[in-house]
Each structure stands twice: as C-alpha cells, then as structure tokens.
Amino acid sequence: MPSWIVTPQKRPEAIANLLVVPHAGGSANFFHKWIKHMPDAVELHLVEMPGRGRRMREPLSTHWRDVTDAMLEEIALLARRPFAVFGHSMGAHLAYRVLSQLDANQSQSLLHFFPSASKSPLDVMRNGFFSKRPVSDDDFVDELRALGGAAEELLLHPEFLELVLQIMRADYLVCDSLADAKDAPALACNITALGGRGDPLVGLDRVAGWQSLCQRRFELVGFDGGHFFFDAPPQTLPALLTERLLRELATASV
C-alpha cells in the first residue's frame, strides 16, 4: 500500500506533528524546505498525492473522497502526538474533509487547523470551488504564470509542462468535486485562516468564511503577496505555524 505521508526528517524527540497538505498541482517537495525553519520540537509531515514525486507512476485521483478516504488511516496515526494541519488552497479542503472524519480520541490531539488561500467549504458547496475555471492548456499556463505556481523557465520545457498539465487537470477535477459534498461540520479546534492580500483567486473576505466552521478560537491573518504569499521570506509561515502549535500545546498542558 503506497504511503501518503513524506517525513523529511525523523525527529523522535519531537513533542508535536505538523502536517502539510499541498495545493492543486503541488507536491511534498514544494514544502520540503520548511524543515530548515522549524524547531526540533516539531516533526514535519507532507502529504504526497498520486502521480507526483515518489508516487509518479500511480494514477492521478480525480475526486476528493478517493483522496481523503485513502489519507485518513495514515493521518490518524499522526494523532499519537498533539498535531496541527496546514492546507493550502485545494489542500485546505482535503485536510478539512479528513479532519472532520477523525474519531473522538484522534480529534482531542488536533490542536490547530490552518486553511490557507481558500474559501470555506460552505462557500464551495454553494458556489463551486472556482469563480473562473481554466479549461484549455493555454488557460492553465496563464493561470500558473499569474499565480506564480511554477518558474517561467520550467513552463518553457515541453516535457515538464505536459506533466504539470496532467496533474493540474486531475487536481482541478478534485476541486470541482468538492462542491458535491453533502455537509460541512464545524471542527472542535482552533482555526487560523491565512491568505495573501493580493491573491487574485481568493480575497481575505472569502478566507474569513472559515470562521463559521470553528467551534473554538478563530483568527484571520493576512500577508503581503498573492496566492503563494508564503514564498518570501520562506521562514515566515513555518515559524508562525510552529509558534501557534507549541503555544497551544503549552496551554493545553497547564
């Protein structure tokens, strides 16, 4: 059975886990560099979806339930320690769907959820994931350029571009399928919703919609930048996530 979780550096003495679920077209490798900016007390775990990275030969998924059902068992193992989850764009919704299926004991270990650059599941169920969806290859390339999702020199490489487009087409079908979800239960953990003030896809007003799914403390944090606001400087976001996680762990231990 293929593993959905990549752990860049084993930290047996860590006291908490941070799980990252990437965006459409993304892979675990995109967030691998975060390990350099995280304290030893936190172990980083990255979701690797089929069709990319070490799972390159596996067929791509096209529906959110196929993804989350397969992820659930492995992610539940992270609950052996207190943990937090960061999901970016599509990844925020996949993470949310998994977290909403955790059992009572596993949910007690979930300290914080960080949905990033995404409107709420209720918004998606009402209005769909996309306000304007790419259709043709040129549309996808234009969107990648506009969002900064891939380096320009790579987009000019035909073999790389075809691989990226295959992944994007499949992931956007996953995004489309999120509108078919039947419910959106609130999570019994703190939620900090994150977004770029210049994001052309999801404004902070839409990111704030996650508040309706939070049973505990909610916070909205805006950053300078666009859809991939966390790229510069690279240490800012992992530092924020781990600081919130360890602070809550200390509070829970009192």
Rosetta blueprint (number, residue, H / E / L):
1 M L
2 P L
3 S L
4 W L
5 I E
6 V E
7 T L
8 P L
9 Q L
10 K L
11 R L
12 P L
13 E L
14 A L
15 I L
16 A E
17 N E
18 L E
19 L E
20 V E
21 V E
22 P L
23 H L
24 A L
25 G L
26 G L
27 S L
28 A H
29 N H
30 F H
31 F H
32 H H
33 K H
34 W H
35 I H
36 K H
37 H H
38 M L
39 P L
40 D L
41 A L
42 V E
43 E E
44 L E
45 H E
46 L E
47 V E
48 E L
49 M L
50 P L
51 G L
52 R L
53 G H
54 R H
55 R H
56 M L
57 R L
58 E L
59 P L
60 L L
61 S L
62 T L
63 H L
64 W H
65 R H
66 D H
67 V H
68 T H
69 D H
70 A H
71 M H
72 L H
73 E H
74 E H
75 I H
76 A H
77 L H
78 L H
79 A H
80 R H
81 R L
82 P L
83 F E
84 A E
85 V E
86 F E
87 G E
88 H E
89 S L
90 M H
91 G H
92 A H
93 H H
94 L H
95 A H
96 Y H
97 R H
98 V H
99 L H
100 S L
101 Q L
102 L L
103 D L
104 A H
105 N H
106 Q H
107 S H
108 Q H
109 S H
110 L E
111 L E
112 H E
113 F E
114 F E
115 P E
116 S E
117 A L
118 S L
119 K L
120 S L
121 P H
122 L H
123 D H
124 V H
125 M H
126 R H
127 N H
128 G L
129 F L
130 F L
131 S L
132 K L
133 R L
134 P L
135 V L
136 S L
137 D H
138 D H
139 D H
140 F H
141 V H
142 D H
143 E H
144 L H
145 R H
146 A H
147 L H
148 G L
149 G L
150 A L
151 A L
152 E H
153 E H
154 L H
155 L H
156 L L
157 H L
158 P H
159 E H
160 F H
161 L H
162 E H
163 L H
164 V H
165 L H
166 Q H
167 I H
168 M H
169 R H
170 A H
171 D H
172 Y H
173 L H
174 V H
175 C H
176 D H
177 S H
178 L H
179 A H
180 D H
181 A L
182 K L
183 D L
184 A L
185 P L
186 A L
187 L E
188 A L
189 C L
190 N E
191 I E
192 T E
193 A E
194 L E
195 G E
196 G E
197 R L
198 G L
199 D L
200 P L
201 L L
202 V L
203 G L
204 L H
205 D H
206 R H
207 V H
208 A H
209 G H
210 W H
211 Q H
212 S H
213 L H
214 C E
215 Q L
216 R L
217 R L
218 F E
219 E E
220 L E
221 V E
222 G E
223 F E
224 D L
225 G L
226 G L
227 H L
228 F L
229 F H
230 F H
231 D H
232 A L
233 P L
234 P L
235 Q L
236 T H
237 L H
238 P H
239 A H
240 L H
241 L H
242 T H
243 E H
244 R H
245 L H
246 L H
247 R H
248 E H
249 L H
250 A H
251 T H
252 A H
253 S H
254 V L
